[in-house]
Amino acid sequence: MRPAPSVVTMTLGALLCAVLVACGQQQTPTAPAAAVDESAAAPATPVVIPTLYPTNTAPASPAATATATFAPTPSPQSTVDFEQPVIEFHYQIPALALDRRLEASVGGRVTVVDETQGVAAIRENQGGILLELQEALPQLELPPVPANCESCVSFSYELPLAEASRQGWLTDTVMLASVENYTSVLLGPHFPPGTQLGLRRSATPYDVAHTLALTEEGLLWRWLATDSDVAQPLPVAEVDALLPLALEELEREALAEEYRVACTGTPVETLYMSEGAALPDGDSNSQTSLTITCPAFSLPSTLLPLYLRLDALMAPLLAEQGVPRPPLEIPLDTMVDYQRHDGARLTLTIDGDVLAMSAQEAVITDTLAAGQVISFTNALLEADTFAPGINAYVSGEADNLLLVRGPQGMVEAAWDGHSAPAAIADEVERLDELLEQLLGETGEVDEGEPDSAATATPTPTVGPEP
């Protein structure tokens, strides 16, 4: 078996994170009680009275003792106005109608307002962030915003306690990424008014946060969180004329609110769709916002075609920045992934590409006729053998693993030995035949001549034409 991927609960490190401020209260000590001398003077000589019951004889008075009286210690009165403003900044990109501002108080309360949308978010105990801002803001270089530059990032700040304020063009990449991230975490991603389709991905160790937006006018915006001057939009017909059609064909009402699988080094993504996205009733107030993580393992087959187009449109922006990313464990467009007991592996993609890998990791590629992969996937999903998710894939304990992308997301079947479950035995046999065609009868390939072996391979067939 090939080692399972390293899959852990994703923890996105924001460039500015919320730090809780603990304020300890010192209690006023309580004064100890005064010591009292309870010793008594020697009693008088008792007189015996012949009665049935003893009489109550009053004891002698004790010696007088001075008792100290302590007044309570008054609690100190605070003179600090915790509501007093300590930081304010204003973050704007006029071309995107992005207009957000932050106000923070001495007590650590932060209010972030989206002026365009008319919404606000409040967070308490943000003292750590305020300290970072108080140190970083005075060090910013803010040259004048270029004349008539609606796509430039305009930024201003004020530190009332220090009586300092500045405004100008924000070009510092760290502060750009930090402000975009912090406001997006609290208010959600920003898409220009009239956005019909939007995708925003958070930062990862490999890429900065980035956003795409398709407007109702057919203009396609794409920008990075670190852009000090956002590129002008392009007509979508010039970039991807089929994107609006993919959006129109999407059955949005069947989508879930989130598609999540925990993967290391992948962003948290927000996919936004406004009214008009395949809604027959044309509800003008309808909006859909999906949360996606690890799309290669989490996306349903219904959403994959649209997502692949969005991913391709974002690729040019990411090609020349960030740290090179490691290859995905499976291709993003995977529909079927089969790992066999002998270490061989077969992957079928939505466009009909076939990738076969031997136990020695020699790779052969080929293609299937259009529609065969979808037909074969549907045949597999008719069986009740599959479980949702990729738990067996992650554990890597089974001899054989079969992943299939369905309308609800990725599902899996796992078994030991050479015999597949009866419900999918015929389909697994076809996968084995395909592997043998591509890698040879022994499951191995001559690594010295991989290209000639691939060229000589006839077009494989895994199922009937749709």
Secondary structure, DSSP 8 states (H G I E B T S, - for coil): --------------SS-----------------------------------SS----------------------------TTSEEEEEEEEEGGGTEEEEEEEETTS-EEEEETTTTEEEEES--HHHHHHHHHHGGG-------TT-TTB-EEEEEEGGGTEEEEEE---HHHHHHHHHHHHHHH-----TTEEEEEEE---SS---EEEEEETTSEEEEEETT-SB----EEHHHH-TTHHHHHHH--GGG--SEE----TT---EEEEE-TTSS-TT--TT--EEEEES-HHHH--TTTHHHHHHHHHHHHHHHTTSS------SS-TTEEEEEE-TTS-EEEEETTSEEEEE-TT--EEEEE--TTHHHHHHHHHHTSS--EESSHHHHH--SSEEEEEEETTEEEEEEE-SS---GGGHHHHHHHHHHHHHHH-TTS---TT-HHHHHHH------S---
